[in-house]
Amino acid sequence: MKVTDIPEAEAFILHWGEMGTHWGVNRSVSQIHALLYLSDRPLNAEEICETLGLARSNVSTGLKELQGYAIVKRTHVIGDRRDHFTAETDLWDMLMKIAVERKKREIDPTIAVLAELSDKLQGRKDVPAHIRERIGRMHQFLGTLGGWYDDVRRLPKSTLVSLMKMGGKVARFIPSRGTKPTKH
């Protein structure tokens, strides 16, 4: 039985593809990921093409992109010379791998450009102060966000899961305006 013979699995794959487009990922890439995530065994490119009705070139490109995010890896099956593929199934590891790659591709280059622009604007009297100030604030904000992310990423998974489950309750441990943190 193919994964897509199960209506709920097919609905998941279609929805994951749709959500991917909202996250800036090609629909077919997201569908390939969903199929591999649901599969209980490694799949080769031909099986992916057949199951999803995608062109071989789309599947090859999609698999390369997913491997670039480190959420799909190539594997080999004894007796079969073709490459097969599996998806990361640990959801926390998958999230962290995607976040690492997105930060590297999107946030880090932006921080670098903002740093350069801030440096160029230092002491410039021919540029309105609000322009210098806003670019500088954006640079500082994204730099702080990037640093926070790097710190959090180094925490053990169990700590991260606990923090996530605490949600907003974690704020009670942070002193604010003259209040003292709650001790446990």
C-alpha positions as CSV (number, residue, x, y, z in Angstrom):
1,M,0.0,0.0,0.0
2,K,1.3,3.5,-1.0
3,V,1.2,6.2,1.6
4,T,-1.1,8.2,-0.6
5,D,-3.7,5.4,-0.6
6,I,-4.5,6.6,2.9
7,P,-6.8,9.6,2.5
8,E,-5.5,11.3,5.6
9,A,-1.9,10.9,4.6
10,E,-2.7,12.3,1.1
11,A,-4.5,15.2,2.8
12,F,-1.4,15.8,5.0
13,I,0.9,15.8,2.0
14,L,-1.3,18.2,0.1
15,H,-1.6,20.5,3.1
16,W,2.1,20.4,3.8
17,G,2.7,21.5,0.2
18,E,0.2,24.3,0.6
19,M,1.8,25.4,3.9
20,G,5.3,25.3,2.3
21,T,4.2,28.0,-0.2
22,H,3.3,30.2,2.7
23,W,6.7,29.6,4.2
24,G,8.5,30.5,1.0
25,V,9.2,26.9,0.0
26,N,8.1,25.4,-3.4
27,R,5.0,23.3,-3.1
28,S,6.5,20.2,-4.7
29,V,9.6,20.4,-2.3
30,S,7.2,20.5,0.7
31,Q,5.2,17.6,-0.7
32,I,8.3,15.5,-1.2
33,H,9.3,16.2,2.4
34,A,5.8,15.2,3.6
35,L,5.9,12.0,1.7
36,L,9.3,11.1,3.0
37,Y,8.3,12.1,6.5
38,L,5.3,9.7,6.4
39,S,7.1,6.9,4.7
40,D,8.2,3.9,6.8
41,R,11.1,3.1,4.4
42,P,13.6,4.9,2.2
43,L,12.1,5.9,-1.2
44,N,14.0,6.4,-4.5
45,A,13.4,9.3,-6.8
46,E,11.3,7.2,-9.2
47,E,8.9,6.2,-6.4
48,I,8.6,9.8,-5.3
49,C,7.8,10.9,-8.9
50,E,5.2,8.2,-9.3
51,T,3.6,8.7,-5.9
52,L,3.3,12.5,-6.2
53,G,2.9,12.8,-10.0
54,L,5.9,15.1,-10.2
55,A,8.5,15.4,-13.0
56,R,11.9,13.8,-12.3
57,S,13.6,17.2,-12.6
58,N,11.3,18.7,-9.9
59,V,12.0,15.7,-7.6
60,S,15.8,16.0,-8.1
61,T,15.7,19.7,-7.4
62,G,13.5,19.2,-4.4
63,L,15.6,16.5,-2.9
64,K,18.7,18.6,-3.3
65,E,17.0,21.5,-1.5
66,L,15.8,19.3,1.3
67,Q,19.3,17.8,1.7
68,G,20.6,21.4,1.9
69,Y,18.3,21.9,4.9
70,A,19.6,18.6,6.3
71,I,16.1,17.3,6.9
72,V,16.4,14.7,4.2
73,K,19.3,12.4,3.7
74,R,20.4,10.1,1.0
75,T,20.8,6.4,1.9
76,H,21.4,3.2,0.1
77,V,19.4,0.0,0.1
78,I,21.2,-3.4,-0.3
79,G,20.6,-4.8,-3.7
80,D,19.5,-1.5,-5.3
81,R,22.1,0.8,-6.9
82,R,19.7,3.8,-6.9
83,D,19.9,6.4,-4.2
84,H,17.1,6.3,-1.7
85,F,16.0,9.1,0.7
86,T,14.6,9.4,4.2
87,A,13.4,12.4,6.2
88,E,14.2,13.5,9.7
89,T,11.4,12.2,11.9
90,D,12.4,13.8,15.1
91,L,10.3,17.0,15.0
92,W,12.5,19.0,17.3
93,D,15.6,18.1,15.3
94,M,13.8,18.9,12.1
95,L,12.7,22.3,13.5
96,M,16.3,23.1,14.7
97,K,17.8,22.1,11.3
98,I,15.4,24.3,9.4
99,A,16.0,27.2,11.8
100,V,19.8,26.9,11.5
101,E,19.6,27.0,7.7
102,R,17.0,29.8,7.5
103,K,19.1,31.9,9.8
104,K,22.2,31.2,7.7
105,R,20.4,32.0,4.5
106,E,18.2,34.9,5.6
107,I,19.1,36.5,8.9
108,D,22.9,36.4,8.8
109,P,23.3,38.1,5.4
110,T,20.8,40.8,6.5
111,I,22.8,41.5,9.7
112,A,25.9,41.8,7.6
113,V,24.3,44.3,5.2
114,L,22.8,46.3,8.1
115,A,26.2,46.4,9.8
116,E,27.8,47.7,6.7
117,L,25.1,50.3,6.2
118,S,25.3,51.4,9.8
119,D,29.0,51.8,9.5
120,K,28.7,53.9,6.3
121,L,26.1,56.1,8.0
122,Q,28.1,56.9,11.1
123,G,28.8,60.6,11.3
124,R,27.0,61.4,8.0
125,K,25.4,64.8,8.3
126,D,23.9,64.7,4.8
127,V,21.5,61.8,5.9
128,P,18.5,62.5,8.1
129,A,19.1,61.3,11.7
130,H,16.0,59.2,11.6
131,I,17.4,57.1,8.7
132,R,20.7,56.5,10.6
133,E,18.8,55.7,13.8
134,R,16.3,53.3,12.2
135,I,18.9,51.3,10.3
136,G,21.1,51.2,13.4
137,R,18.1,50.0,15.5
138,M,17.2,47.3,13.0
139,H,20.9,46.1,13.0
140,Q,21.0,46.0,16.8
141,F,17.6,44.2,17.0
142,L,18.5,41.5,14.4
143,G,21.9,41.1,16.0
144,T,20.4,40.6,19.4
145,L,17.8,38.2,18.0
146,G,20.6,36.3,16.2
147,G,22.7,36.1,19.4
148,W,19.7,35.0,21.4
149,Y,18.9,32.3,18.9
150,D,22.6,31.1,19.0
151,D,22.4,30.9,22.8
152,V,19.1,29.1,22.9
153,R,20.2,26.6,20.2
154,R,23.0,25.4,22.4
155,L,20.6,24.4,25.2
156,P,19.8,20.7,25.6
157,K,16.6,19.6,23.8
158,S,15.0,18.7,27.1
159,T,15.5,22.2,28.3
160,L,14.1,23.7,25.1
161,V,11.0,21.5,25.3
162,S,10.5,22.5,28.9
163,L,10.8,26.2,28.1
164,M,8.4,25.7,25.2
165,K,5.8,24.0,27.4
166,M,6.2,26.8,30.0
167,G,5.2,29.3,27.4
168,G,4.6,32.8,28.9
169,K,5.0,31.5,32.4
170,V,8.8,31.8,31.9
171,A,8.4,35.5,32.2
172,R,7.8,35.3,36.0
173,F,11.5,34.4,36.3
174,I,12.5,37.7,34.7
175,P,12.6,40.8,37.0
176,S,10.7,43.7,35.6
177,R,10.3,47.3,37.0
178,G,11.2,46.7,40.6
179,T,9.7,43.2,41.0
180,K,11.9,40.3,42.1
181,P,11.9,37.0,40.3
182,T,10.0,34.1,41.8
183,K,12.3,31.6,43.6
184,H,11.7,27.9,43.4
